[in-house]
Amino acid sequence: MVTVLALACSAGVFGVMIRWEFFDITTQSEYDFMRNAFLISSGLLWLMVIRLELTSKSKAESLYAIQMKEYEIMRTQWLEIASEKMVYDAKKATQPLEIVQNREPIIVQVPEKGKKSKDK
């Protein structure tokens, strides 16, 4: 918004400087007043644009620094988890398989729906 106002004011300065017919300037004092008003307002608006740009740049840099710190933390945690998984997989691969001596099937009885329990 400020940039648009600064550009419009700069166009106004240009229009006054070439004595554009749109402004209908008749006397020299009116011309001087409009020129000075447009120059001052244009200068102030451009200073605001520069200030806003510098502020947004510093905020973006601080946000980037915060995001990089968070990324480092997440990356470190991920590397720790990955290394633990590799250690676990290595231990699992080097251990001999356990042989089950008892080969009887395990039977689990599931109560049927619809039948009531005899305990009640």
HELIX and SHEET records of a PDB file:
HELIX    1   1 VAL A    2  MET A   17  1                                  16    
HELIX    2   2 GLU A   21  PHE A   23  5                                   3    
HELIX    3   3 GLN A   28  THR A   94  1                                  67    
END                                                                             
